[in-house]
Amino acid sequence: MPKLSEYVEMAASDYLQETGNVELEPFWIAEYFLYSGVQDDYPRQDLVTFHALVQKTLRKKAERAGQDARRQLEKIARFAKQRHKP
């Protein structure tokens, strides 16, 4: 049985792959909750709390991706400046 945190990570990754969106759709997460086995493995877990956990993970992933992109752009800019110096 996967840990709840693993279900949260899987849900966030699946949602990003399917939609490319950071704001979690309630219908999507409800289906995931029912059909992925979360409800079977964690019968005391409620959907609202699971939704909040997945939404938080989605925001963290988006924030990290933005930071990585900015770092890469900064590297490119530094490299371009070094090449154009006389």
PDB file of N, CA, C and O in Angstrom:
ATOM      1  N   MET A   1       0.851  -1.173   0.000  1.00  0.00           N
ATOM      2  CA  MET A   1       0.000   0.000   0.000  1.00  0.00           C
ATOM      3  C   MET A   1       0.903   1.244   0.000  1.00  0.00           C
ATOM      4  O   MET A   1       1.758   1.395   0.873  1.00  0.00           O
ATOM      5  N   PRO A   2       0.706   2.128  -0.982  1.00  0.00           N
ATOM      6  CA  PRO A   2       1.491   3.375  -1.024  1.00  0.00           C
ATOM      7  C   PRO A   2       1.136   4.293   0.143  1.00  0.00           C
ATOM      8  O   PRO A   2       0.021   4.264   0.665  1.00  0.00           O
ATOM      9  N   LYS A   3       2.111   5.105   0.536  1.00  0.00           N
ATOM     10  CA  LYS A   3       1.861   6.113   1.560  1.00  0.00           C
ATOM     11  C   LYS A   3       0.936   7.182   0.983  1.00  0.00           C
ATOM     12  O   LYS A   3       0.836   7.346  -0.233  1.00  0.00           O
ATOM     13  N   LEU A   4       0.268   7.900   1.871  1.00  0.00           N
ATOM     14  CA  LEU A   4      -0.618   8.975   1.433  1.00  0.00           C
ATOM     15  C   LEU A   4       0.173  10.035   0.667  1.00  0.00           C
ATOM     16  O   LEU A   4      -0.309  10.571  -0.331  1.00  0.00           O
ATOM     17  N   SER A   5       1.383  10.337   1.132  1.00  0.00           N
ATOM     18  CA  SER A   5       2.216  11.335   0.445  1.00  0.00           C
ATOM     19  C   SER A   5       2.563  10.889  -0.973  1.00  0.00           C
ATOM     20  O   SER A   5       2.703  11.725  -1.866  1.00  0.00           O
ATOM     21  N   GLU A   6       2.703   9.588  -1.188  1.00  0.00           N
ATOM     22  CA  GLU A   6       2.963   9.074  -2.536  1.00  0.00           C
ATOM     23  C   GLU A   6       1.733   9.269  -3.426  1.00  0.00           C
ATOM     24  O   GLU A   6       1.857   9.626  -4.597  1.00  0.00           O
ATOM     25  N   TYR A   7       0.559   9.034  -2.869  1.00  0.00           N
ATOM     26  CA  TYR A   7      -0.680   9.284  -3.624  1.00  0.00           C
ATOM     27  C   TYR A   7      -0.784  10.757  -4.010  1.00  0.00           C
ATOM     28  O   TYR A   7      -1.179  11.087  -5.128  1.00  0.00           O
ATOM     29  N   VAL A   8      -0.426  11.637  -3.077  1.00  0.00           N
ATOM     30  CA  VAL A   8      -0.487  13.080  -3.336  1.00  0.00           C
ATOM     31  C   VAL A   8       0.465  13.449  -4.468  1.00  0.00           C
ATOM     32  O   VAL A   8       0.083  14.181  -5.382  1.00  0.00           O
ATOM     33  N   GLU A   9       1.699  12.951  -4.420  1.00  0.00           N
ATOM     34  CA  GLU A   9       2.690  13.221  -5.471  1.00  0.00           C
ATOM     35  C   GLU A   9       2.223  12.666  -6.818  1.00  0.00           C
ATOM     36  O   GLU A   9       2.349  13.328  -7.848  1.00  0.00           O
ATOM     37  N   MET A  10       1.688  11.458  -6.799  1.00  0.00           N
ATOM     38  CA  MET A  10       1.212  10.854  -8.050  1.00  0.00           C
ATOM     39  C   MET A  10       0.064  11.660  -8.641  1.00  0.00           C
ATOM     40  O   MET A  10       0.016  11.895  -9.849  1.00  0.00           O
ATOM     41  N   ALA A  11      -0.860  12.080  -7.780  1.00  0.00           N
ATOM     42  CA  ALA A  11      -2.003  12.863  -8.251  1.00  0.00           C
ATOM     43  C   ALA A  11      -1.536  14.183  -8.849  1.00  0.00           C
ATOM     44  O   ALA A  11      -2.009  14.588  -9.911  1.00  0.00           O
ATOM     45  N   ALA A  12      -0.614  14.854  -8.172  1.00  0.00           N
ATOM     46  CA  ALA A  12      -0.109  16.137  -8.676  1.00  0.00           C
ATOM     47  C   ALA A  12       0.607  15.950 -10.012  1.00  0.00           C
ATOM     48  O   ALA A  12       0.400  16.728 -10.943  1.00  0.00           O
ATOM     49  N   SER A  13       1.441  14.930 -10.105  1.00  0.00           N
ATOM     50  CA  SER A  13       2.166  14.672 -11.357  1.00  0.00           C
ATOM     51  C   SER A  13       1.215  14.314 -12.490  1.00  0.00           C
ATOM     52  O   SER A  13       1.350  14.818 -13.605  1.00  0.00           O
ATOM     53  N   ASP A  14       0.257  13.445 -12.202  1.00  0.00           N
ATOM     54  CA  ASP A  14      -0.719  13.054 -13.226  1.00  0.00           C
ATOM     55  C   ASP A  14      -1.523  14.261 -13.707  1.00  0.00           C
ATOM     56  O   ASP A  14      -1.761  14.428 -14.903  1.00  0.00           O
ATOM     57  N   TYR A  15      -1.932  15.089 -12.767  1.00  0.00           N
ATOM     58  CA  TYR A  15      -2.734  16.252 -13.120  1.00  0.00           C
ATOM     59  C   TYR A  15      -1.940  17.224 -13.996  1.00  0.00           C
ATOM     60  O   TYR A  15      -2.455  17.741 -14.988  1.00  0.00           O
ATOM     61  N   LEU A  16      -0.695  17.462 -13.624  1.00  0.00           N
ATOM     62  CA  LEU A  16       0.145  18.352 -14.429  1.00  0.00           C
ATOM     63  C   LEU A  16       0.363  17.798 -15.837  1.00  0.00           C
ATOM     64  O   LEU A  16       0.330  18.542 -16.817  1.00  0.00           O
ATOM     65  N   GLN A  17       0.583  16.501 -15.928  1.00  0.00           N
ATOM     66  CA  GLN A  17       0.783  15.884 -17.241  1.00  0.00           C
ATOM     67  C   GLN A  17      -0.479  15.957 -18.088  1.00  0.00           C
ATOM     68  O   GLN A  17      -0.409  16.248 -19.282  1.00  0.00           O
ATOM     69  N   GLU A  18      -1.619  15.698 -17.487  1.00  0.00           N
ATOM     70  CA  GLU A  18      -2.875  15.683 -18.234  1.00  0.00           C
ATOM     71  C   GLU A  18      -3.352  17.077 -18.636  1.00  0.00           C
ATOM     72  O   GLU A  18      -3.840  17.279 -19.748  1.00  0.00           O
ATOM     73  N   THR A  19      -3.207  18.039 -17.717  1.00  0.00           N
ATOM     74  CA  THR A  19      -3.807  19.347 -17.971  1.00  0.00           C
ATOM     75  C   THR A  19      -2.795  20.466 -18.170  1.00  0.00           C
ATOM     76  O   THR A  19      -3.079  21.435 -18.874  1.00  0.00           O
ATOM     77  N   GLY A  20      -1.623  20.348 -17.564  1.00  0.00           N
ATOM     78  CA  GLY A  20      -0.646  21.427 -17.617  1.00  0.00           C
ATOM     79  C   GLY A  20      -1.074  22.621 -16.783  1.00  0.00           C
ATOM     80  O   GLY A  20      -0.504  23.706 -16.900  1.00  0.00           O
ATOM     81  N   ASN A  21      -2.066  22.424 -15.951  1.00  0.00           N
ATOM     82  CA  ASN A  21      -2.659  23.492 -15.155  1.00  0.00           C
ATOM     83  C   ASN A  21      -2.225  23.347 -13.697  1.00  0.00           C
ATOM     84  O   ASN A  21      -2.006  22.231 -13.227  1.00  0.00           O
ATOM     85  N   VAL A  22      -2.100  24.463 -12.980  1.00  0.00           N
ATOM     86  CA  VAL A  22      -1.699  24.429 -11.576  1.00  0.00           C
ATOM     87  C   VAL A  22      -2.902  24.464 -10.642  1.00  0.00           C
ATOM     88  O   VAL A  22      -2.815  24.007  -9.503  1.00  0.00           O
ATOM     89  N   GLU A  23      -4.016  24.997 -11.110  1.00  0.00           N
ATOM     90  CA  GLU A  23      -5.224  25.033 -10.293  1.00  0.00           C
ATOM     91  C   GLU A  23      -6.007  23.733 -10.472  1.00  0.00           C
ATOM     92  O   GLU A  23      -6.458  23.411 -11.571  1.00  0.00           O
ATOM     93  N   LEU A  24      -6.157  23.008  -9.393  1.00  0.00           N
ATOM     94  CA  LEU A  24      -6.761  21.682  -9.402  1.00  0.00           C
ATOM     95  C   LEU A  24      -8.276  21.758  -9.603  1.00  0.00           C
ATOM     96  O   LEU A  24      -8.970  22.503  -8.911  1.00  0.00           O
ATOM     97  N   GLU A  25      -8.769  20.984 -10.550  1.00  0.00           N
ATOM     98  CA  GLU A  25     -10.206  20.919 -10.823  1.00  0.00           C
ATOM     99  C   GLU A  25     -10.860  19.931  -9.850  1.00  0.00           C
ATOM    100  O   GLU A  25     -10.388  18.802  -9.718  1.00  0.00           O
ATOM    101  N   PRO A  26     -11.924  20.332  -9.175  1.00  0.00           N
ATOM    102  CA  PRO A  26     -12.573  19.460  -8.189  1.00  0.00           C
ATOM    103  C   PRO A  26     -13.055  18.128  -8.766  1.00  0.00           C
ATOM    104  O   PRO A  26     -12.913  17.088  -8.123  1.00  0.00           O
ATOM    105  N   PHE A  27     -13.621  18.152  -9.967  1.00  0.00           N
ATOM    106  CA  PHE A  27     -14.123  16.912 -10.559  1.00  0.00           C
ATOM    107  C   PHE A  27     -12.982  15.929 -10.814  1.00  0.00           C
ATOM    108  O   PHE A  27     -13.124  14.728 -10.585  1.00  0.00           O
ATOM    109  N   TRP A  28     -11.853  16.447 -11.288  1.00  0.00           N
ATOM    110  CA  TRP A  28     -10.704  15.593 -11.591  1.00  0.00           C
ATOM    111  C   TRP A  28     -10.193  14.926 -10.324  1.00  0.00           C
ATOM    112  O   TRP A  28      -9.960  13.717 -10.308  1.00  0.00           O
ATOM    113  N   ILE A  29     -10.018  15.710  -9.258  1.00  0.00           N
ATOM    114  CA  ILE A  29      -9.471  15.147  -8.031  1.00  0.00           C
ATOM    115  C   ILE A  29     -10.455  14.185  -7.379  1.00  0.00           C
ATOM    116  O   ILE A  29     -10.039  13.215  -6.745  1.00  0.00           O
ATOM    117  N   ALA A  30     -11.742  14.436  -7.522  1.00  0.00           N
ATOM    118  CA  ALA A  30     -12.742  13.516  -6.971  1.00  0.00           C
ATOM    119  C   ALA A  30     -12.659  12.160  -7.667  1.00  0.00           C
ATOM    120  O   ALA A  30     -12.700  11.117  -7.015  1.00  0.00           O
ATOM    121  N   GLU A  31     -12.544  12.181  -8.984  1.00  0.00           N
ATOM    122  CA  GLU A  31     -12.392  10.918  -9.725  1.00  0.00           C
ATOM    123  C   GLU A  31     -11.103  10.203  -9.328  1.00  0.00           C
ATOM    124  O   GLU A  31     -11.091   8.991  -9.113  1.00  0.00           O
ATOM    125  N   TYR A  32     -10.038  10.959  -9.237  1.00  0.00           N
ATOM    126  CA  TYR A  32      -8.756  10.359  -8.855  1.00  0.00           C
ATOM    127  C   TYR A  32      -8.866   9.727  -7.470  1.00  0.00           C
ATOM    128  O   TYR A  32      -8.412   8.603  -7.255  1.00  0.00           O
ATOM    129  N   PHE A  33      -9.460  10.441  -6.551  1.00  0.00           N
ATOM    130  CA  PHE A  33      -9.624   9.976  -5.172  1.00  0.00           C
ATOM    131  C   PHE A  33     -10.374   8.645  -5.140  1.00  0.00           C
ATOM    132  O   PHE A  33     -10.011   7.732  -4.399  1.00  0.00           O
ATOM    133  N   LEU A  34     -11.420   8.551  -5.951  1.00  0.00           N
ATOM    134  CA  LEU A  34     -12.233   7.339  -5.960  1.00  0.00           C
ATOM    135  C   LEU A  34     -11.569   6.171  -6.683  1.00  0.00           C
ATOM    136  O   LEU A  34     -11.588   5.041  -6.195  1.00  0.00           O
ATOM    137  N   TYR A  35     -10.979   6.449  -7.852  1.00  0.00           N
ATOM    138  CA  TYR A  35     -10.541   5.364  -8.719  1.00  0.00           C
ATOM    139  C   TYR A  35      -9.071   5.001  -8.612  1.00  0.00           C
ATOM    140  O   TYR A  35      -8.650   4.001  -9.193  1.00  0.00           O
ATOM    141  N   SER A  36      -8.276   5.781  -7.887  1.00  0.00           N
ATOM    142  CA  SER A  36      -6.848   5.453  -7.773  1.00  0.00           C
ATOM    143  C   SER A  36      -6.557   4.570  -6.573  1.00  0.00           C
ATOM    144  O   SER A  36      -5.450   4.048  -6.443  1.00  0.00           O
ATOM    145  N   GLY A  37      -7.527   4.399  -5.702  1.00  0.00           N
ATOM    146  CA  GLY A  37      -7.334   3.553  -4.536  1.00  0.00           C
ATOM    147  C   GLY A  37      -7.098   4.311  -3.245  1.00  0.00           C
ATOM    148  O   GLY A  37      -6.938   3.695  -2.191  1.00  0.00           O
ATOM    149  N   VAL A  38      -7.074   5.638  -3.302  1.00  0.00           N
ATOM    150  CA  VAL A  38      -6.854   6.422  -2.085  1.00  0.00           C
ATOM    151  C   VAL A  38      -7.942   6.116  -1.065  1.00  0.00           C
ATOM    152  O   VAL A  38      -7.658   5.866   0.106  1.00  0.00           O
ATOM    153  N   GLN A  39      -9.166   6.139  -1.515  1.00  0.00           N
ATOM    154  CA  GLN A  39     -10.288   5.921  -0.604  1.00  0.00           C
ATOM    155  C   GLN A  39     -10.257   4.503  -0.025  1.00  0.00           C
ATOM    156  O   GLN A  39     -10.613   4.300   1.136  1.00  0.00           O
ATOM    157  N   ASP A  40      -9.837   3.536  -0.819  1.00  0.00           N
ATOM    158  CA  ASP A  40      -9.759   2.150  -0.330  1.00  0.00           C
ATOM    159  C   ASP A  40      -8.644   1.987   0.697  1.00  0.00           C
ATOM    160  O   ASP A  40      -8.835   1.352   1.735  1.00  0.00           O
ATOM    161  N   ASP A  41      -7.471   2.565   0.402  1.00  0.00           N
ATOM    162  CA  ASP A  41      -6.321   2.412   1.287  1.00  0.00           C
ATOM    163  C   ASP A  41      -6.403   3.297   2.531  1.00  0.00           C
ATOM    164  O   ASP A  41      -5.878   2.945   3.587  1.00  0.00           O
ATOM    165  N   TYR A  42      -7.060   4.437   2.399  1.00  0.00           N
ATOM    166  CA  TYR A  42      -7.182   5.380   3.512  1.00  0.00           C
ATOM    167  C   TYR A  42      -8.644   5.788   3.687  1.00  0.00           C
ATOM    168  O   TYR A  42      -9.022   6.899   3.316  1.00  0.00           O
ATOM    169  N   PRO A  43      -9.463   4.908   4.242  1.00  0.00           N
ATOM    170  CA  PRO A  43     -10.894   5.173   4.353  1.00  0.00           C
ATOM    171  C   PRO A  43     -11.243   6.374   5.239  1.00  0.00           C
ATOM    172  O   PRO A  43     -12.329   6.937   5.099  1.00  0.00           O
ATOM    173  N   ARG A  44     -10.356   6.774   6.136  1.00  0.00           N
ATOM    174  CA  ARG A  44     -10.633   7.924   6.999  1.00  0.00           C
ATOM    175  C   ARG A  44     -10.230   9.246   6.357  1.00  0.00           C
ATOM    176  O   ARG A  44     -10.576  10.316   6.858  1.00  0.00           O
ATOM    177  N   GLN A  45      -9.504   9.171   5.257  1.00  0.00           N
ATOM    178  CA  GLN A  45      -9.074  10.389   4.548  1.00  0.00           C
ATOM    179  C   GLN A  45     -10.265  10.993   3.825  1.00  0.00           C
ATOM    180  O   GLN A  45     -10.982  10.292   3.110  1.00  0.00           O
ATOM    181  N   ASP A  46     -10.480  12.296   4.006  1.00  0.00           N
ATOM    182  CA  ASP A  46     -11.596  12.910   3.289  1.00  0.00           C
ATOM    183  C   ASP A  46     -11.094  13.619   2.030  1.00  0.00           C
ATOM    184  O   ASP A  46      -9.926  13.995   1.931  1.00  0.00           O
ATOM    185  N   LEU A  47     -11.979  13.784   1.102  1.00  0.00           N
ATOM    186  CA  LEU A  47     -11.658  14.350  -0.204  1.00  0.00           C
ATOM    187  C   LEU A  47     -11.171  15.788  -0.106  1.00  0.00           C
ATOM    188  O   LEU A  47     -10.247  16.171  -0.823  1.00  0.00           O
ATOM    189  N   VAL A  48     -11.760  16.574   0.748  1.00  0.00           N
ATOM    190  CA  VAL A  48     -11.396  17.990   0.862  1.00  0.00           C
ATOM    191  C   VAL A  48      -9.937  18.131   1.323  1.00  0.00           C
ATOM    192  O   VAL A  48      -9.191  18.946   0.782  1.00  0.00           O
ATOM    193  N   THR A  49      -9.545  17.354   2.299  1.00  0.00           N
ATOM    194  CA  THR A  49      -8.168  17.392   2.786  1.00  0.00           C
ATOM    195  C   THR A  49      -7.202  16.897   1.712  1.00  0.00           C
ATOM    196  O   THR A  49      -6.132  17.475   1.525  1.00  0.00           O
ATOM    197  N   PHE A  50      -7.573  15.837   1.010  1.00  0.00           N
ATOM    198  CA  PHE A  50      -6.732  15.309  -0.058  1.00  0.00           C
ATOM    199  C   PHE A  50      -6.573  16.360  -1.166  1.00  0.00           C
ATOM    200  O   PHE A  50      -5.476  16.555  -1.691  1.00  0.00           O
ATOM    201  N   HIS A  51      -7.662  17.028  -1.513  1.00  0.00           N
ATOM    202  CA  HIS A  51      -7.618  18.098  -2.504  1.00  0.00           C
ATOM    203  C   HIS A  51      -6.624  19.180  -2.077  1.00  0.00           C
ATOM    204  O   HIS A  51      -5.820  19.638  -2.890  1.00  0.00           O
ATOM    205  N   ALA A  52      -6.674  19.587  -0.817  1.00  0.00           N
ATOM    206  CA  ALA A  52      -5.777  20.629  -0.309  1.00  0.00           C
ATOM    207  C   ALA A  52      -4.315  20.185  -0.377  1.00  0.00           C
ATOM    208  O   ALA A  52      -3.441  20.979  -0.723  1.00  0.00           O
ATOM    209  N   LEU A  53      -4.052  18.934  -0.052  1.00  0.00           N
ATOM    210  CA  LEU A  53      -2.684  18.415  -0.115  1.00  0.00           C
ATOM    211  C   LEU A  53      -2.153  18.405  -1.545  1.00  0.00           C
ATOM    212  O   LEU A  53      -1.010  18.787  -1.795  1.00  0.00           O
ATOM    213  N   VAL A  54      -2.987  17.969  -2.474  1.00  0.00           N
ATOM    214  CA  VAL A  54      -2.571  17.917  -3.881  1.00  0.00           C
ATOM    215  C   VAL A  54      -2.389  19.337  -4.420  1.00  0.00           C
ATOM    216  O   VAL A  54      -1.436  19.595  -5.155  1.00  0.00           O
ATOM    217  N   GLN A  55      -3.279  20.253  -4.070  1.00  0.00           N
ATOM    218  CA  GLN A  55      -3.157  21.646  -4.529  1.00  0.00           C
ATOM    219  C   GLN A  55      -1.874  22.269  -4.010  1.00  0.00           C
ATOM    220  O   GLN A  55      -1.196  22.988  -4.743  1.00  0.00           O
ATOM    221  N   LYS A  56      -1.537  22.010  -2.777  1.00  0.00           N
ATOM    222  CA  LYS A  56      -0.303  22.537  -2.194  1.00  0.00           C
ATOM    223  C   LYS A  56       0.916  21.985  -2.945  1.00  0.00           C
ATOM    224  O   LYS A  56       1.867  22.718  -3.218  1.00  0.00           O
ATOM    225  N   THR A  57       0.881  20.717  -3.268  1.00  0.00           N
ATOM    226  CA  THR A  57       1.980  20.092  -4.006  1.00  0.00           C
ATOM    227  C   THR A  57       2.085  20.668  -5.412  1.00  0.00           C
ATOM    228  O   THR A  57       3.190  20.896  -5.904  1.00  0.00           O
ATOM    229  N   LEU A  58       0.964  20.903  -6.056  1.00  0.00           N
ATOM    230  CA  LEU A  58       0.977  21.508  -7.395  1.00  0.00           C
ATOM    231  C   LEU A  58       1.622  22.893  -7.357  1.00  0.00           C
ATOM    232  O   LEU A  58       2.422  23.233  -8.230  1.00  0.00           O
ATOM    233  N   ARG A  59       1.281  23.675  -6.368  1.00  0.00           N
ATOM    234  CA  ARG A  59       1.866  25.022  -6.257  1.00  0.00           C
ATOM    235  C   ARG A  59       3.363  24.958  -6.005  1.00  0.00           C
ATOM    236  O   ARG A  59       4.124  25.751  -6.558  1.00  0.00           O
ATOM    237  N   LYS A  60       3.789  24.012  -5.169  1.00  0.00           N
ATOM    238  CA  LYS A  60       5.226  23.848  -4.910  1.00  0.00           C
ATOM    239  C   LYS A  60       5.961  23.448  -6.185  1.00  0.00           C
ATOM    240  O   LYS A  60       7.036  23.970  -6.480  1.00  0.00           O
ATOM    241  N   LYS A  61       5.374  22.520  -6.937  1.00  0.00           N
ATOM    242  CA  LYS A  61       5.994  22.078  -8.185  1.00  0.00           C
ATOM    243  C   LYS A  61       6.097  23.235  -9.182  1.00  0.00           C
ATOM    244  O   LYS A  61       7.111  23.377  -9.864  1.00  0.00           O
ATOM    245  N   ALA A  62       5.064  24.051  -9.266  1.00  0.00           N
ATOM    246  CA  ALA A  62       5.072  25.194 -10.177  1.00  0.00           C
ATOM    247  C   ALA A  62       6.117  26.217  -9.749  1.00  0.00           C
ATOM    248  O   ALA A  62       6.814  26.796 -10.583  1.00  0.00           O
ATOM    249  N   GLU A  63       6.216  26.429  -8.454  1.00  0.00           N
ATOM    250  CA  GLU A  63       7.199  27.379  -7.926  1.00  0.00           C
ATOM    251  C   GLU A  63       8.618  26.904  -8.230  1.00  0.00           C
ATOM    252  O   GLU A  63       9.464  27.686  -8.664  1.00  0.00           O
ATOM    253  N   ARG A  64       8.869  25.619  -7.999  1.00  0.00           N
ATOM    254  CA  ARG A  64      10.193  25.050  -8.297  1.00  0.00           C
ATOM    255  C   ARG A  64      10.519  25.128  -9.778  1.00  0.00           C
ATOM    256  O   ARG A  64      11.648  25.442 -10.154  1.00  0.00           O
ATOM    257  N   ALA A  65       9.541  24.846 -10.613  1.00  0.00           N
ATOM    258  CA  ALA A  65       9.763  24.914 -12.059  1.00  0.00           C
ATOM    259  C   ALA A  65      10.087  26.342 -12.488  1.00  0.00           C
ATOM    260  O   ALA A  65      10.948  26.551 -13.343  1.00  0.00           O
ATOM    261  N   GLY A  66       9.414  27.309 -11.909  1.00  0.00           N
ATOM    262  CA  GLY A  66       9.692  28.706 -12.208  1.00  0.00           C
ATOM    263  C   GLY A  66      11.090  29.106 -11.772  1.00  0.00           C
ATOM    264  O   GLY A  66      11.794  29.809 -12.497  1.00  0.00           O
ATOM    265  N   GLN A  67      11.493  28.663 -10.594  1.00  0.00           N
ATOM    266  CA  GLN A  67      12.839  28.961 -10.104  1.00  0.00           C
ATOM    267  C   GLN A  67      13.893  28.319 -11.004  1.00  0.00           C
ATOM    268  O   GLN A  67      14.902  28.946 -11.326  1.00  0.00           O
ATOM    269  N   ASP A  68      13.662  27.080 -11.405  1.00  0.00           N
ATOM    270  CA  ASP A  68      14.611  26.399 -12.301  1.00  0.00           C
ATOM    271  C   ASP A  68      14.720  27.124 -13.636  1.00  0.00           C
ATOM    272  O   ASP A  68      15.814  27.281 -14.178  1.00  0.00           O
ATOM    273  N   ALA A  69      13.596  27.560 -14.157  1.00  0.00           N
ATOM    274  CA  ALA A  69      13.602  28.273 -15.434  1.00  0.00           C
ATOM    275  C   ALA A  69      14.363  29.588 -15.314  1.00  0.00           C
ATOM    276  O   ALA A  69      15.142  29.943 -16.199  1.00  0.00           O
ATOM    277  N   ARG A  70      14.137  30.312 -14.217  1.00  0.00           N
ATOM    278  CA  ARG A  70      14.867  31.572 -14.014  1.00  0.00           C
ATOM    279  C   ARG A  70      16.367  31.332 -13.900  1.00  0.00           C
ATOM    280  O   ARG A  70      17.158  32.093 -14.456  1.00  0.00           O
ATOM    281  N   ARG A  71      16.769  30.276 -13.181  1.00  0.00           N
ATOM    282  CA  ARG A  71      18.190  29.942 -13.064  1.00  0.00           C
ATOM    283  C   ARG A  71      18.807  29.644 -14.425  1.00  0.00           C
ATOM    284  O   ARG A  71      19.910  30.098 -14.728  1.00  0.00           O
ATOM    285  N   GLN A  72      18.093  28.884 -15.236  1.00  0.00           N
ATOM    286  CA  GLN A  72      18.597  28.556 -16.567  1.00  0.00           C
ATOM    287  C   GLN A  72      18.733  29.803 -17.431  1.00  0.00           C
ATOM    288  O   GLN A  72      19.715  29.950 -18.158  1.00  0.00           O
ATOM    289  N   LEU A  73      17.760  30.696 -17.357  1.00  0.00           N
ATOM    290  CA  LEU A  73      17.828  31.941 -18.128  1.00  0.00           C
ATOM    291  C   LEU A  73      18.996  32.807 -17.662  1.00  0.00           C
ATOM    292  O   LEU A  73      19.665  33.440 -18.480  1.00  0.00           O
ATOM    293  N   GLU A  74      19.240  32.838 -16.359  1.00  0.00           N
ATOM    294  CA  GLU A  74      20.379  33.599 -15.844  1.00  0.00           C
ATOM    295  C   GLU A  74      21.695  33.025 -16.343  1.00  0.00           C
ATOM    296  O   GLU A  74      22.609  33.778 -16.679  1.00  0.00           O
ATOM    297  N   LYS A  75      21.802  31.714 -16.394  1.00  0.00           N
ATOM    298  CA  LYS A  75      23.016  31.079 -16.922  1.00  0.00           C
ATOM    299  C   LYS A  75      23.222  31.442 -18.386  1.00  0.00           C
ATOM    300  O   LYS A  75      24.337  31.746 -18.809  1.00  0.00           O
ATOM    301  N   ILE A  76      22.153  31.406 -19.142  1.00  0.00           N
ATOM    302  CA  ILE A  76      22.241  31.750 -20.565  1.00  0.00           C
ATOM    303  C   ILE A  76      22.666  33.205 -20.737  1.00  0.00           C
ATOM    304  O   ILE A  76      23.502  33.520 -21.584  1.00  0.00           O
ATOM    305  N   ALA A  77      22.087  34.085 -19.929  1.00  0.00           N
ATOM    306  CA  ALA A  77      22.424  35.508 -20.017  1.00  0.00           C
ATOM    307  C   ALA A  77      23.885  35.745 -19.662  1.00  0.00           C
ATOM    308  O   ALA A  77      24.562  36.524 -20.332  1.00  0.00           O
ATOM    309  N   ARG A  78      24.386  35.083 -18.613  1.00  0.00           N
ATOM    310  CA  ARG A  78      25.796  35.232 -18.239  1.00  0.00           C
ATOM    311  C   ARG A  78      26.707  34.725 -19.348  1.00  0.00           C
ATOM    312  O   ARG A  78      27.712  35.361 -19.664  1.00  0.00           O
ATOM    313  N   PHE A  79      26.370  33.608 -19.931  1.00  0.00           N
ATOM    314  CA  PHE A  79      27.158  33.031 -21.013  1.00  0.00           C
ATOM    315  C   PHE A  79      27.182  33.976 -22.220  1.00  0.00           C
ATOM    316  O   PHE A  79      28.228  34.178 -22.837  1.00  0.00           O
ATOM    317  N   ALA A  80      26.029  34.545 -22.548  1.00  0.00           N
ATOM    318  CA  ALA A  80      25.937  35.466 -23.690  1.00  0.00           C
ATOM    319  C   ALA A  80      26.779  36.720 -23.436  1.00  0.00           C
ATOM    320  O   ALA A  80      27.429  37.221 -24.354  1.00  0.00           O
ATOM    321  N   LYS A  81      26.775  37.234 -22.197  1.00  0.00           N
ATOM    322  CA  LYS A  81      27.578  38.415 -21.874  1.00  0.00           C
ATOM    323  C   LYS A  81      29.067  38.105 -21.997  1.00  0.00           C
ATOM    324  O   LYS A  81      29.832  38.933 -22.492  1.00  0.00           O
ATOM    325  N   GLN A  82      29.479  36.936 -21.555  1.00  0.00           N
ATOM    326  CA  GLN A  82      30.885  36.558 -21.620  1.00  0.00           C
ATOM    327  C   GLN A  82      31.354  36.431 -23.069  1.00  0.00           C
ATOM    328  O   GLN A  82      32.490  36.787 -23.382  1.00  0.00           O
ATOM    329  N   ARG A  83      30.520  35.945 -23.926  1.00  0.00           N
ATOM    330  CA  ARG A  83      30.898  35.758 -25.332  1.00  0.00           C
ATOM    331  C   ARG A  83      30.990  37.088 -26.074  1.00  0.00           C
ATOM    332  O   ARG A  83      31.757  37.212 -27.029  1.00  0.00           O
ATOM    333  N   HIS A  84      30.220  38.077 -25.645  1.00  0.00           N
ATOM    334  CA  HIS A  84      30.200  39.356 -26.350  1.00  0.00           C
ATOM    335  C   HIS A  84      31.161  40.391 -25.783  1.00  0.00           C
ATOM    336  O   HIS A  84      31.231  41.509 -26.294  1.00  0.00           O
ATOM    337  N   LYS A  85      31.901  40.041 -24.739  1.00  0.00           N
ATOM    338  CA  LYS A  85      32.864  40.983 -24.181  1.00  0.00           C
ATOM    339  C   LYS A  85      34.038  41.157 -25.142  1.00  0.00           C
ATOM    340  O   LYS A  85      34.536  40.173 -25.689  1.00  0.00           O
ATOM    341  N   PRO A  86      34.486  42.396 -25.356  1.00  0.00           N
ATOM    342  CA  PRO A  86      35.626  42.606 -26.264  1.00  0.00           C
ATOM    343  C   PRO A  86      36.939  42.195 -25.671  1.00  0.00           C
ATOM    344  O   PRO A  86      37.976  42.317 -26.323  1.00  0.00           O
TER     345      PRO A  86
END
